[in-house]
Amino acid sequence: MKTTMDIDDSLLIAAKAAALKRRTTLKAMVEHALRREIEPVGATDSDSQCCYEVNERGMPYLKSGSGKPVTSAMVYDLMDEEGI
């Protein structure tokens, strides 16, 4: 869905720069930030086979004791899911 938002100029410039640095899009960053804000802190999907969680600051980290090695394929799959 398309929408229009008024965003402070300096915030938008910083967000675009961060998106460029992370090699992603502004859209992907906004969607990710909104999901982080809407999703309860520490919420995990017990049915998920995902090997990472996101902390209260929105930073991803590997789950402890997942028992699975992290492979390039897993990383690429996560990047595809995030639209990176």
Phi, psi and omega in degrees: 000142177264147177210163178243135180226145171264118181237138177308135184305314183293325177293318179296318178298315179296320180293318178295320178295318179295320178297317179297315180297323181273001180057048178224188181253159175299320179303313181297321179294317180295316179299317180297316180296319179295318178298318178299319183286327182279321182289133178300146180299132178077006180291133177227151177266109185295338179277350185284144176265012185295146184258006181225162174231168179242128181281181184296342177264004178084012181267129179284147174212153181290140175293140177280142177070020180293334177077356181252137174288148178274124181250163176301321180300320178296318180297314180296321177299317178296320178296320178297318179298323181277352181076028182269000000 
